[in-house]
Amino acid sequence: MRVTDDQRRARLARRHLLATPGATPEEAAEAVVALHATDPATVHLSVAARTTEPAVPETERSLYDDRTLVRLLGMRRTMFVVPREVAPVVQAACADDIAAKQRTLLVKHLTENGHPESVPEAAGWLAEVEEAAVEALLARGEALGQELAADVPGLRQRLRMAPGKPYEAIGNVTSRVLFLLAAQGRIVRGRPRGTWLSTQYRWSPMDAWLPGGLPRIDPGTARVELARRWLHAYGPAPIEDLRWWTGWTAAQTKKALAEIGPAEVDLEGGGTGLLLPGDLEPEPESEPWVALLPALDPTPMGWAAREWYLGSPGPHRDALFDRSGNIGPTIWCDGRIAGGWAQRPDGEIAFRCLADVGVEATEKIGAAAARMGEWLGEIRVIPRFRTPLERELSGSS
């Protein structure tokens, strides 16, 4: 069986709720498995692109009041927002391995680069500091990192990073220890300090945030479930895309897929794509649609191989991605990237089409840009990772 790029784009349009938006932030997150959350603005703008009546208070309610969405460390050491029922899956499938590796690395740094001298028996010392930090957080209920550092002397331990390098620096271990506790699922980022654009969060104990904490799942079972969800949202796609998206080893990926038994299809342009068994029927075509997606949106970041939805090669890619592969704000038209957009200092949404989409589609894009400008109002959004076209359109280059 052969699946064309047009069929892949039709699946993307419907399953990612871009051609047919959903009603709630929970539906938006479910549709793409996980919302990228490295940049706080991405969560809200990704939800807005996938819901019929987007509103920041509704997304904040889901995150901080109802807690039906959970912010946690996940695939590829990246922050994500996931539906509550998916959180234990991501924890067991990805975060636990990350926590183990990062613990080993921090122990090594404490042993070799402690300042003014190394930490003796660093593994035991680190375990004691972690427990003290959790106890301090339980006592406070919620706290910022600097507040916990004031309570726990060990969090003020200094490290010399990159010794001998031009960018050598000395800092304390507070963020590294809190990162470990979050990766273990013991603490969770709660409300931000300030607006929804803030990158500073109050920490809460996971057991208090979600009564009973995160249920423990067998890692193998969790990887199978996460692979199923990804295949439904992002298939058909090569096995390499799944491995990249999850950050798994080749062996972990192969074992998870063996449990699923995915169907293999030929992809346009060459290569083999995977689909869930029984999910081989073509997706119905959608009415013509456009969408403005934010930087790091989960749709363009869902695959490692991106040629089939990038409107044209070469300069098109260079304009929309930074050197690390992070995508900036994009314009989508009928399942492919048509260009990019940015917000100017006066609030106007400027855009540029990098492909000829026709007069009617260009008018729709202009109308969508105007609506986004009205929706943002006085808010100014600057992506955490700047890309060439975004800088140019915003007037920053």
C-alpha atoms as a printed R data frame, in Angstrom:
    type eleno elety resid chain resno       x      y      z
1   ATOM     1    CA   MET     A     1   0.000  0.000  0.000
2   ATOM     2    CA   ARG     A     2   1.233  3.487 -0.873
3   ATOM     3    CA   VAL     A     3   0.372  6.651  1.077
4   ATOM     4    CA   THR     A     4   0.827  9.950 -0.739
5   ATOM     5    CA   ASP     A     5   1.950 13.219  0.805
6   ATOM     6    CA   ASP     A     6  -1.540 14.601  0.154
7   ATOM     7    CA   GLN     A     7  -3.020 11.786  2.259
8   ATOM     8    CA   ARG     A     8  -0.539 12.460  5.057
9   ATOM     9    CA   ARG     A     9  -1.490 16.133  4.995
10  ATOM    10    CA   ALA     A    10  -5.184 15.236  5.115
11  ATOM    11    CA   ARG     A    11  -4.582 13.166  8.261
12  ATOM    12    CA   LEU     A    12  -2.592 15.980  9.839
13  ATOM    13    CA   ALA     A    13  -5.351 18.496  9.116
14  ATOM    14    CA   ARG     A    14  -8.069 16.526 10.903
15  ATOM    15    CA   ARG     A    15  -6.192 14.679 13.612
16  ATOM    16    CA   HIS     A    16  -4.287 17.754 14.808
17  ATOM    17    CA   LEU     A    17  -7.535 19.765 14.915
18  ATOM    18    CA   LEU     A    18  -6.246 22.357 12.462
19  ATOM    19    CA   ALA     A    19  -8.945 22.005  9.797
20  ATOM    20    CA   THR     A    20 -11.637 21.077 12.339
21  ATOM    21    CA   PRO     A    21 -10.850 22.722 15.698
22  ATOM    22    CA   GLY     A    22 -11.966 21.190 18.971
23  ATOM    23    CA   ALA     A    23 -13.730 22.762 21.932
24  ATOM    24    CA   THR     A    24 -11.314 22.504 24.865
25  ATOM    25    CA   PRO     A    25  -7.620 22.724 25.759
26  ATOM    26    CA   GLU     A    26  -7.790 19.063 26.752
27  ATOM    27    CA   GLU     A    27  -8.929 18.097 23.244
28  ATOM    28    CA   ALA     A    28  -6.113 20.149 21.726
29  ATOM    29    CA   ALA     A    29  -3.466 18.406 23.833
30  ATOM    30    CA   GLU     A    30  -4.952 14.960 23.229
31  ATOM    31    CA   ALA     A    31  -4.936 15.508 19.473
32  ATOM    32    CA   VAL     A    32  -1.164 16.007 19.284
33  ATOM    33    CA   VAL     A    33  -0.271 13.707 22.251
34  ATOM    34    CA   ALA     A    34   1.665 16.499 23.992
35  ATOM    35    CA   LEU     A    35   1.955 20.274 23.701
36  ATOM    36    CA   HIS     A    36   5.473 21.717 23.627
37  ATOM    37    CA   ALA     A    37   6.034 23.812 26.741
38  ATOM    38    CA   THR     A    38   9.672 24.925 26.620
39  ATOM    39    CA   ASP     A    39   8.334 28.345 25.681
40  ATOM    40    CA   PRO     A    40   5.280 29.145 27.868
41  ATOM    41    CA   ALA     A    41   3.584 31.072 25.075
42  ATOM    42    CA   THR     A    42   3.584 28.006 22.825
43  ATOM    43    CA   VAL     A    43   1.107 26.145 25.026
44  ATOM    44    CA   HIS     A    44  -1.502 28.891 24.848
45  ATOM    45    CA   LEU     A    45  -1.000 29.681 21.168
46  ATOM    46    CA   SER     A    46  -1.064 25.992 20.199
47  ATOM    47    CA   VAL     A    47  -4.339 25.552 22.066
48  ATOM    48    CA   ALA     A    48  -5.734 28.720 20.467
49  ATOM    49    CA   ALA     A    49  -4.982 27.352 16.994
50  ATOM    50    CA   ARG     A    50  -6.923 24.155 17.743
51  ATOM    51    CA   THR     A    51 -10.037 25.387 19.558
52  ATOM    52    CA   THR     A    52 -13.095 27.195 18.308
53  ATOM    53    CA   GLU     A    53 -13.220 29.790 21.103
54  ATOM    54    CA   PRO     A    54  -9.643 30.138 22.413
55  ATOM    55    CA   ALA     A    55  -9.140 31.849 25.751
56  ATOM    56    CA   VAL     A    56  -6.101 32.010 28.026
57  ATOM    57    CA   PRO     A    57  -8.241 31.689 31.206
58  ATOM    58    CA   GLU     A    58  -9.630 28.374 29.938
59  ATOM    59    CA   THR     A    59  -6.163 26.949 29.389
60  ATOM    60    CA   GLU     A    60  -5.032 28.241 32.791
61  ATOM    61    CA   ARG     A    61  -8.072 26.596 34.367
62  ATOM    62    CA   SER     A    62  -7.096 23.271 32.807
63  ATOM    63    CA   LEU     A    63  -3.491 23.662 33.970
64  ATOM    64    CA   TYR     A    64  -3.817 25.099 37.448
65  ATOM    65    CA   ASP     A    65  -7.380 24.674 38.741
66  ATOM    66    CA   ASP     A    66  -8.855 21.489 37.268
67  ATOM    67    CA   ARG     A    67  -5.356 20.125 36.594
68  ATOM    68    CA   THR     A    68  -6.623 18.072 33.689
69  ATOM    69    CA   LEU     A    69  -3.441 19.164 31.902
70  ATOM    70    CA   VAL     A    70  -0.051 18.586 33.516
71  ATOM    71    CA   ARG     A    71   3.268 20.278 32.744
72  ATOM    72    CA   LEU     A    72   6.151 17.832 33.001
73  ATOM    73    CA   LEU     A    73   9.510 16.844 31.610
74  ATOM    74    CA   GLY     A    74   9.169 14.349 28.808
75  ATOM    75    CA   MET     A    75  10.506 13.287 25.465
76  ATOM    76    CA   ARG     A    76  14.070 14.391 24.622
77  ATOM    77    CA   ARG     A    77  14.430 16.220 27.979
78  ATOM    78    CA   THR     A    78  11.817 18.707 26.725
79  ATOM    79    CA   MET     A    79   9.009 20.306 28.710
80  ATOM    80    CA   PHE     A    80   5.527 19.289 27.598
81  ATOM    81    CA   VAL     A    81   1.928 19.768 28.676
82  ATOM    82    CA   VAL     A    82  -0.056 16.545 28.482
83  ATOM    83    CA   PRO     A    83  -3.536 15.346 29.450
84  ATOM    84    CA   ARG     A    84  -3.565 14.105 33.019
85  ATOM    85    CA   GLU     A    85  -4.056 10.477 31.974
86  ATOM    86    CA   VAL     A    86  -1.023 10.675 29.683
87  ATOM    87    CA   ALA     A    87   1.300 12.076 32.374
88  ATOM    88    CA   PRO     A    88   2.148  8.701 34.011
89  ATOM    89    CA   VAL     A    89   2.727  7.244 30.540
90  ATOM    90    CA   VAL     A    90   5.287  9.926 29.665
91  ATOM    91    CA   GLN     A    91   6.855  9.630 33.106
92  ATOM    92    CA   ALA     A    92   7.497  5.898 32.799
93  ATOM    93    CA   ALA     A    93   8.232  5.856 29.070
94  ATOM    94    CA   CYS     A    94  10.713  8.745 29.005
95  ATOM    95    CA   ALA     A    95  11.257 10.819 32.148
96  ATOM    96    CA   ASP     A    96  12.470  8.052 34.478
97  ATOM    97    CA   ASP     A    97  15.352  7.233 32.126
98  ATOM    98    CA   ILE     A    98  16.211 10.923 31.830
99  ATOM    99    CA   ALA     A    99  16.250 11.290 35.628
100 ATOM   100    CA   ALA     A   100  18.654  8.368 36.026
101 ATOM   101    CA   LYS     A   101  21.081  9.747 33.430
102 ATOM   102    CA   GLN     A   102  20.958 13.280 34.806
103 ATOM   103    CA   ARG     A   103  21.558 12.031 38.352
104 ATOM   104    CA   THR     A   104  24.709 10.235 37.217
105 ATOM   105    CA   LEU     A   105  25.877 13.388 35.453
106 ATOM   106    CA   LEU     A   106  25.246 15.641 38.444
107 ATOM   107    CA   VAL     A   107  27.077 13.260 40.786
108 ATOM   108    CA   LYS     A   108  30.033 13.368 38.382
109 ATOM   109    CA   HIS     A   109  29.992 17.173 38.321
110 ATOM   110    CA   LEU     A   110  29.747 17.404 42.109
111 ATOM   111    CA   THR     A   111  32.678 15.041 42.455
112 ATOM   112    CA   GLU     A   112  34.883 16.765 39.880
113 ATOM   113    CA   ASN     A   113  33.756 20.397 39.813
114 ATOM   114    CA   GLY     A   114  32.388 21.217 43.255
115 ATOM   115    CA   HIS     A   115  33.333 24.760 44.296
116 ATOM   116    CA   PRO     A   116  35.461 25.677 46.141
117 ATOM   117    CA   GLU     A   117  36.161 21.932 46.431
118 ATOM   118    CA   SER     A   118  34.546 18.677 45.386
119 ATOM   119    CA   VAL     A   119  31.691 17.098 47.335
120 ATOM   120    CA   PRO     A   120  32.739 13.878 49.141
121 ATOM   121    CA   GLU     A   121  30.419 10.886 48.615
122 ATOM   122    CA   ALA     A   122  28.403 12.970 46.171
123 ATOM   123    CA   ALA     A   123  25.716 10.329 45.507
124 ATOM   124    CA   GLY     A   124  24.714 10.096 49.166
125 ATOM   125    CA   TRP     A   125  25.008 13.849 49.632
126 ATOM   126    CA   LEU     A   126  22.722 14.470 46.644
127 ATOM   127    CA   ALA     A   127  20.082 12.043 47.939
128 ATOM   128    CA   GLU     A   128  20.021 13.884 51.281
129 ATOM   129    CA   VAL     A   129  19.650 17.275 49.582
130 ATOM   130    CA   GLU     A   130  16.799 15.968 47.432
131 ATOM   131    CA   GLU     A   131  14.923 14.706 50.486
132 ATOM   132    CA   ALA     A   132  15.483 17.985 52.298
133 ATOM   133    CA   ALA     A   133  14.180 19.934 49.314
134 ATOM   134    CA   VAL     A   134  11.020 17.815 49.128
135 ATOM   135    CA   GLU     A   135  10.427 18.223 52.878
136 ATOM   136    CA   ALA     A   136  10.881 21.993 52.599
137 ATOM   137    CA   LEU     A   137   8.430 22.098 49.714
138 ATOM   138    CA   LEU     A   138   5.891 20.017 51.643
139 ATOM   139    CA   ALA     A   139   6.186 22.467 54.529
140 ATOM   140    CA   ARG     A   140   5.612 25.485 52.292
141 ATOM   141    CA   GLY     A   141   2.971 23.908 50.036
142 ATOM   142    CA   GLU     A   142   4.419 25.687 47.018
143 ATOM   143    CA   ALA     A   143   7.593 27.671 46.490
144 ATOM   144    CA   LEU     A   144   9.928 29.290 44.011
145 ATOM   145    CA   GLY     A   145  13.379 27.824 43.571
146 ATOM   146    CA   GLN     A   146  15.099 30.648 45.432
147 ATOM   147    CA   GLU     A   147  12.749 30.166 48.379
148 ATOM   148    CA   LEU     A   148  13.694 26.502 48.620
149 ATOM   149    CA   ALA     A   149  17.370 27.417 48.350
150 ATOM   150    CA   ALA     A   150  16.915 29.670 51.370
151 ATOM   151    CA   ASP     A   151  15.462 26.721 53.314
152 ATOM   152    CA   VAL     A   152  17.945 24.044 52.229
153 ATOM   153    CA   PRO     A   153  21.652 24.935 52.518
154 ATOM   154    CA   GLY     A   154  22.645 22.069 50.219
155 ATOM   155    CA   LEU     A   155  20.801 23.720 47.325
156 ATOM   156    CA   ARG     A   156  23.337 26.529 47.546
157 ATOM   157    CA   GLN     A   157  26.252 24.198 46.815
158 ATOM   158    CA   ARG     A   158  28.366 25.702 44.056
159 ATOM   159    CA   LEU     A   159  29.563 24.062 40.837
160 ATOM   160    CA   ARG     A   160  32.221 25.155 38.377
161 ATOM   161    CA   MET     A   161  30.859 24.409 34.919
162 ATOM   162    CA   ALA     A   162  32.950 24.031 31.758
163 ATOM   163    CA   PRO     A   163  36.262 24.627 33.583
164 ATOM   164    CA   GLY     A   164  38.942 26.034 31.328
165 ATOM   165    CA   LYS     A   165  36.458 27.040 28.621
166 ATOM   166    CA   PRO     A   166  35.755 30.647 27.560
167 ATOM   167    CA   TYR     A   167  32.211 30.211 28.897
168 ATOM   168    CA   GLU     A   168  33.276 28.801 32.292
169 ATOM   169    CA   ALA     A   169  30.815 29.751 35.015
170 ATOM   170    CA   ILE     A   170  30.115 29.106 38.680
171 ATOM   171    CA   GLY     A   171  26.560 28.600 39.912
172 ATOM   172    CA   ASN     A   172  24.639 26.704 42.533
173 ATOM   173    CA   VAL     A   173  22.880 23.358 42.108
174 ATOM   174    CA   THR     A   174  19.359 24.573 42.871
175 ATOM   175    CA   SER     A   175  18.005 24.270 39.329
176 ATOM   176    CA   ARG     A   176  19.819 20.974 38.736
177 ATOM   177    CA   VAL     A   177  18.347 19.354 41.852
178 ATOM   178    CA   LEU     A   178  14.851 20.645 41.144
179 ATOM   179    CA   PHE     A   179  15.209 19.377 37.570
180 ATOM   180    CA   LEU     A   180  16.013 15.911 38.946
181 ATOM   181    CA   LEU     A   181  13.046 15.928 41.300
182 ATOM   182    CA   ALA     A   182  10.764 17.011 38.470
183 ATOM   183    CA   ALA     A   183  12.186 14.343 36.162
184 ATOM   184    CA   GLN     A   184  11.394 11.766 38.841
185 ATOM   185    CA   GLY     A   185   7.813 13.015 39.026
186 ATOM   186    CA   ARG     A   186   8.182 14.035 42.682
187 ATOM   187    CA   ILE     A   187   7.554 17.743 42.155
188 ATOM   188    CA   VAL     A   188   5.679 19.673 39.474
189 ATOM   189    CA   ARG     A   189   5.672 23.176 38.030
190 ATOM   190    CA   GLY     A   190   2.542 24.986 39.166
191 ATOM   191    CA   ARG     A   191   1.388 28.524 38.441
192 ATOM   192    CA   PRO     A   192   3.873 30.890 36.811
193 ATOM   193    CA   ARG     A   193   5.187 33.911 38.629
194 ATOM   194    CA   GLY     A   194   3.540 36.690 36.671
195 ATOM   195    CA   THR     A   195   1.639 36.377 33.401
196 ATOM   196    CA   TRP     A   196   1.157 33.328 31.191
197 ATOM   197    CA   LEU     A   197   4.366 34.332 29.379
198 ATOM   198    CA   SER     A   198   6.506 33.946 32.500
199 ATOM   199    CA   THR     A   199   9.270 31.316 32.588
200 ATOM   200    CA   GLN     A   200   9.403 31.232 36.397
201 ATOM   201    CA   TYR     A   201   7.107 28.719 38.094
202 ATOM   202    CA   ARG     A   202   6.150 27.866 41.627
203 ATOM   203    CA   TRP     A   203   6.933 24.268 42.514
204 ATOM   204    CA   SER     A   204   4.469 21.952 44.253
205 ATOM   205    CA   PRO     A   205   4.766 18.377 45.524
206 ATOM   206    CA   MET     A   206   3.303 16.055 42.902
207 ATOM   207    CA   ASP     A   207   1.319 14.160 45.555
208 ATOM   208    CA   ALA     A   208  -0.410 17.398 46.531
209 ATOM   209    CA   TRP     A   209  -0.874 18.660 42.973
210 ATOM   210    CA   LEU     A   210  -2.431 15.387 41.832
211 ATOM   211    CA   PRO     A   211  -3.818 13.511 44.850
212 ATOM   212    CA   GLY     A   212  -1.907 10.265 45.074
213 ATOM   213    CA   GLY     A   213   0.740 11.518 42.652
214 ATOM   214    CA   LEU     A   214   1.453  9.860 39.327
215 ATOM   215    CA   PRO     A   215   0.448  6.185 39.112
216 ATOM   216    CA   ARG     A   216   3.449  3.970 38.456
217 ATOM   217    CA   ILE     A   217   3.402  2.126 35.132
218 ATOM   218    CA   ASP     A   218   5.735 -0.533 33.807
219 ATOM   219    CA   PRO     A   219   8.183  1.273 31.450
220 ATOM   220    CA   GLY     A   220   7.666 -1.220 28.637
221 ATOM   221    CA   THR     A   221   3.894 -0.929 28.868
222 ATOM   222    CA   ALA     A   222   4.193  2.855 28.913
223 ATOM   223    CA   ARG     A   223   6.369  2.912 25.803
224 ATOM   224    CA   VAL     A   224   3.830  0.799 23.932
225 ATOM   225    CA   GLU     A   225   1.024  3.190 24.898
226 ATOM   226    CA   LEU     A   226   3.017  6.279 23.948
227 ATOM   227    CA   ALA     A   227   3.946  4.725 20.597
228 ATOM   228    CA   ARG     A   228   0.264  3.942 19.941
229 ATOM   229    CA   ARG     A   229  -0.737  7.528 20.608
230 ATOM   230    CA   TRP     A   230   2.046  8.884 18.410
231 ATOM   231    CA   LEU     A   231   1.179  6.572 15.519
232 ATOM   232    CA   HIS     A   232  -2.457  7.637 15.661
233 ATOM   233    CA   ALA     A   233  -1.569 11.337 15.589
234 ATOM   234    CA   TYR     A   234   1.554 11.329 13.410
235 ATOM   235    CA   GLY     A   235   1.404  8.161 11.303
236 ATOM   236    CA   PRO     A   236   2.208  7.106  8.727
237 ATOM   237    CA   ALA     A   237   5.838  7.913  9.460
238 ATOM   238    CA   PRO     A   238   9.210  6.148  9.452
239 ATOM   239    CA   ILE     A   239  10.415  4.398 12.582
240 ATOM   240    CA   GLU     A   240  13.236  6.960 12.757
241 ATOM   241    CA   ASP     A   241  10.679  9.720 13.355
242 ATOM   242    CA   LEU     A   242   9.209  7.877 16.346
243 ATOM   243    CA   ARG     A   243  12.632  7.242 17.806
244 ATOM   244    CA   TRP     A   244  13.588 10.904 17.367
245 ATOM   245    CA   TRP     A   245  10.333 12.214 18.847
246 ATOM   246    CA   THR     A   246  10.513 10.001 21.933
247 ATOM   247    CA   GLY     A   247  14.267 10.077 22.461
248 ATOM   248    CA   TRP     A   248  14.260  6.285 22.890
249 ATOM   249    CA   THR     A   249  17.059  3.925 21.990
250 ATOM   250    CA   ALA     A   250  16.732  1.772 18.890
251 ATOM   251    CA   ALA     A   251  16.079 -1.261 21.099
252 ATOM   252    CA   GLN     A   252  13.337  0.475 23.110
253 ATOM   253    CA   THR     A   253  11.637  1.667 19.927
254 ATOM   254    CA   LYS     A   254  11.802 -1.736 18.268
255 ATOM   255    CA   LYS     A   255  10.408 -3.518 21.343
256 ATOM   256    CA   ALA     A   256   7.482 -1.100 21.714
257 ATOM   257    CA   LEU     A   257   6.554 -1.487 18.058
258 ATOM   258    CA   ALA     A   258   6.816 -5.281 18.264
259 ATOM   259    CA   GLU     A   259   3.984 -5.217 20.807
260 ATOM   260    CA   ILE     A   260   1.842 -3.094 18.484
261 ATOM   261    CA   GLY     A   261   2.550 -4.841 15.184
262 ATOM   262    CA   PRO     A   262   2.127 -1.727 13.028
263 ATOM   263    CA   ALA     A   263   1.223 -1.909  9.360
264 ATOM   264    CA   GLU     A   264   3.953 -0.918  6.912
265 ATOM   265    CA   VAL     A   265   3.155  1.340  3.964
266 ATOM   266    CA   ASP     A   266   5.190  2.897  1.173
267 ATOM   267    CA   LEU     A   267   5.588  6.656  1.472
268 ATOM   268    CA   GLU     A   268   5.670  9.043 -1.439
269 ATOM   269    CA   GLY     A   269   9.257  9.989 -2.074
270 ATOM   270    CA   GLY     A   270  10.539  6.671 -0.782
271 ATOM   271    CA   GLY     A   271  10.838  4.925  2.538
272 ATOM   272    CA   THR     A   272   8.508  2.930  4.753
273 ATOM   273    CA   GLY     A   273   5.920  4.431  7.045
274 ATOM   274    CA   LEU     A   274   4.168  2.855 10.027
275 ATOM   275    CA   LEU     A   275   0.456  2.947 10.846
276 ATOM   276    CA   LEU     A   276  -1.605  1.430 13.605
277 ATOM   277    CA   PRO     A   277  -3.219 -1.868 12.620
278 ATOM   278    CA   GLY     A   278  -6.689 -1.159 11.281
279 ATOM   279    CA   ASP     A   279  -5.905  2.506 10.594
280 ATOM   280    CA   LEU     A   280  -5.300  2.151  6.871
281 ATOM   281    CA   GLU     A   281  -8.346  3.917  5.476
282 ATOM   282    CA   PRO     A   282  -7.637  7.276  3.766
283 ATOM   283    CA   GLU     A   283  -8.576 10.354  5.782
284 ATOM   284    CA   PRO     A   284 -11.381 12.403  4.174
285 ATOM   285    CA   GLU     A   285 -10.268 15.642  2.583
286 ATOM   286    CA   SER     A   286 -11.020 18.806  4.553
287 ATOM   287    CA   GLU     A   287 -12.324 22.096  3.301
288 ATOM   288    CA   PRO     A   288  -9.498 24.548  2.467
289 ATOM   289    CA   TRP     A   289  -7.974 25.873  5.697
290 ATOM   290    CA   VAL     A   290  -5.204 28.052  7.072
291 ATOM   291    CA   ALA     A   291  -3.646 28.240 10.531
292 ATOM   292    CA   LEU     A   292  -1.019 30.343 12.271
293 ATOM   293    CA   LEU     A   293   1.029 28.092 14.539
294 ATOM   294    CA   PRO     A   294   3.508 29.342 17.153
295 ATOM   295    CA   ALA     A   295   7.192 28.617 17.500
296 ATOM   296    CA   LEU     A   296   7.835 25.015 18.624
297 ATOM   297    CA   ASP     A   297   4.264 23.983 17.887
298 ATOM   298    CA   PRO     A   298   3.871 20.197 18.221
299 ATOM   299    CA   THR     A   299   2.693 19.701 14.636
300 ATOM   300    CA   PRO     A   300   5.877 20.775 12.806
301 ATOM   301    CA   MET     A   301   7.976 19.340 15.665
302 ATOM   302    CA   GLY     A   302   6.287 15.938 15.382
303 ATOM   303    CA   TRP     A   303   8.578 14.478 12.719
304 ATOM   304    CA   ALA     A   304  12.312 14.461 12.087
305 ATOM   305    CA   ALA     A   305  11.780 14.141  8.309
306 ATOM   306    CA   ARG     A   306   9.850 17.253  7.310
307 ATOM   307    CA   GLU     A   307  10.106 17.590  3.540
308 ATOM   308    CA   TRP     A   308   6.540 16.401  2.904
309 ATOM   309    CA   TYR     A   309   4.974 19.379  4.675
310 ATOM   310    CA   LEU     A   310   7.605 22.070  4.009
311 ATOM   311    CA   GLY     A   311   6.273 23.923  0.998
312 ATOM   312    CA   SER     A   312   9.691 24.110 -0.685
313 ATOM   313    CA   PRO     A   313  13.264 23.061  0.167
314 ATOM   314    CA   GLY     A   314  16.457 24.997  0.841
315 ATOM   315    CA   PRO     A   315  15.931 28.652  1.813
316 ATOM   316    CA   HIS     A   316  12.392 27.866  2.961
317 ATOM   317    CA   ARG     A   317  13.751 25.625  5.715
318 ATOM   318    CA   ASP     A   318  16.578 28.002  6.544
319 ATOM   319    CA   ALA     A   319  14.145 30.880  7.078
320 ATOM   320    CA   LEU     A   320  11.838 28.979  9.428
321 ATOM   321    CA   PHE     A   321  14.236 26.978 11.627
322 ATOM   322    CA   ASP     A   322  17.128 28.000 13.839
323 ATOM   323    CA   ARG     A   323  20.478 26.207 13.743
324 ATOM   324    CA   SER     A   324  19.360 23.685 16.365
325 ATOM   325    CA   GLY     A   325  16.268 22.636 14.411
326 ATOM   326    CA   ASN     A   326  13.751 24.637 16.444
327 ATOM   327    CA   ILE     A   327  10.946 25.952 14.271
328 ATOM   328    CA   GLY     A   328   9.636 29.487 14.485
329 ATOM   329    CA   PRO     A   329   6.060 30.752 13.945
330 ATOM   330    CA   THR     A   330   4.589 29.263 10.771
331 ATOM   331    CA   ILE     A   331   1.663 29.719  8.412
332 ATOM   332    CA   TRP     A   332  -0.067 26.499  7.379
333 ATOM   333    CA   CYS     A   333  -2.264 26.127  4.335
334 ATOM   334    CA   ASP     A   334  -4.027 22.837  3.599
335 ATOM   335    CA   GLY     A   335  -1.493 20.687  5.424
336 ATOM   336    CA   ARG     A   336   1.766 22.285  4.405
337 ATOM   337    CA   ILE     A   337   3.839 25.226  5.579
338 ATOM   338    CA   ALA     A   338   3.205 28.251  3.383
339 ATOM   339    CA   GLY     A   339   5.292 30.844  5.249
340 ATOM   340    CA   GLY     A   340   5.942 32.474  8.589
341 ATOM   341    CA   TRP     A   341   4.662 35.221 10.840
342 ATOM   342    CA   ALA     A   342   5.812 37.431 13.714
343 ATOM   343    CA   GLN     A   343   4.452 40.050 16.059
344 ATOM   344    CA   ARG     A   344   5.826 43.558 15.698
345 ATOM   345    CA   PRO     A   345   6.409 45.883 18.677
346 ATOM   346    CA   ASP     A   346   3.130 47.699 17.965
347 ATOM   347    CA   GLY     A   347   1.237 44.381 18.150
348 ATOM   348    CA   GLU     A   348   0.635 43.938 14.422
349 ATOM   349    CA   ILE     A   349   0.974 40.380 13.128
350 ATOM   350    CA   ALA     A   350   3.224 40.518 10.070
351 ATOM   351    CA   PHE     A   351   3.435 37.529  7.752
352 ATOM   352    CA   ARG     A   352   5.113 36.395  4.562
353 ATOM   353    CA   CYS     A   353   4.157 33.563  2.248
354 ATOM   354    CA   LEU     A   354   7.139 31.594  0.992
355 ATOM   355    CA   ALA     A   355   5.007 29.642 -1.461
356 ATOM   356    CA   ASP     A   356   2.325 30.741 -3.914
357 ATOM   357    CA   VAL     A   357  -0.959 29.761 -2.237
358 ATOM   358    CA   GLY     A   358  -3.258 31.867 -4.378
359 ATOM   359    CA   VAL     A   359  -5.284 35.005 -3.749
360 ATOM   360    CA   GLU     A   360  -8.088 33.382 -1.733
361 ATOM   361    CA   ALA     A   361  -5.746 31.586  0.677
362 ATOM   362    CA   THR     A   362  -3.618 34.731  1.084
363 ATOM   363    CA   GLU     A   363  -6.730 36.666  2.065
364 ATOM   364    CA   LYS     A   364  -7.601 33.979  4.635
365 ATOM   365    CA   ILE     A   365  -4.101 34.222  6.060
366 ATOM   366    CA   GLY     A   366  -4.443 37.991  6.360
367 ATOM   367    CA   ALA     A   367  -7.750 37.592  8.172
368 ATOM   368    CA   ALA     A   368  -6.229 34.996 10.531
369 ATOM   369    CA   ALA     A   369  -3.316 37.335 11.272
370 ATOM   370    CA   ALA     A   370  -5.710 40.159 12.089
371 ATOM   371    CA   ARG     A   371  -7.689 37.903 14.453
372 ATOM   372    CA   MET     A   372  -4.509 36.833 16.216
373 ATOM   373    CA   GLY     A   373  -3.472 40.444 16.678
374 ATOM   374    CA   GLU     A   374  -6.841 41.219 18.242
375 ATOM   375    CA   TRP     A   375  -6.672 38.103 20.423
376 ATOM   376    CA   LEU     A   376  -3.225 39.000 21.783
377 ATOM   377    CA   GLY     A   377  -4.184 42.624 22.388
378 ATOM   378    CA   GLU     A   378  -1.528 44.278 24.554
379 ATOM   379    CA   ILE     A   379   0.439 41.031 24.941
380 ATOM   380    CA   ARG     A   380   3.759 40.880 23.101
381 ATOM   381    CA   VAL     A   381   5.116 37.426 22.268
382 ATOM   382    CA   ILE     A   382   8.804 36.935 21.487
383 ATOM   383    CA   PRO     A   383   9.746 33.299 20.810
384 ATOM   384    CA   ARG     A   384  12.405 31.848 23.057
385 ATOM   385    CA   PHE     A   385  14.305 30.586 20.004
386 ATOM   386    CA   ARG     A   386  14.470 33.238 17.299
387 ATOM   387    CA   THR     A   387  14.501 32.226 13.653
388 ATOM   388    CA   PRO     A   388  15.633 34.300 10.632
389 ATOM   389    CA   LEU     A   389  12.191 35.032  9.188
390 ATOM   390    CA   GLU     A   390  10.643 35.759 12.604
391 ATOM   391    CA   ARG     A   391  13.421 38.253 13.383
392 ATOM   392    CA   GLU     A   392  13.027 39.950 10.021
393 ATOM   393    CA   LEU     A   393   9.236 40.244 10.186
394 ATOM   394    CA   SER     A   394   9.269 41.470 13.787
395 ATOM   395    CA   GLY     A   395  11.813 44.166 12.934
396 ATOM   396    CA   SER     A   396  14.545 42.624 15.118
397 ATOM   397    CA   SER     A   397  17.041 42.008 12.320
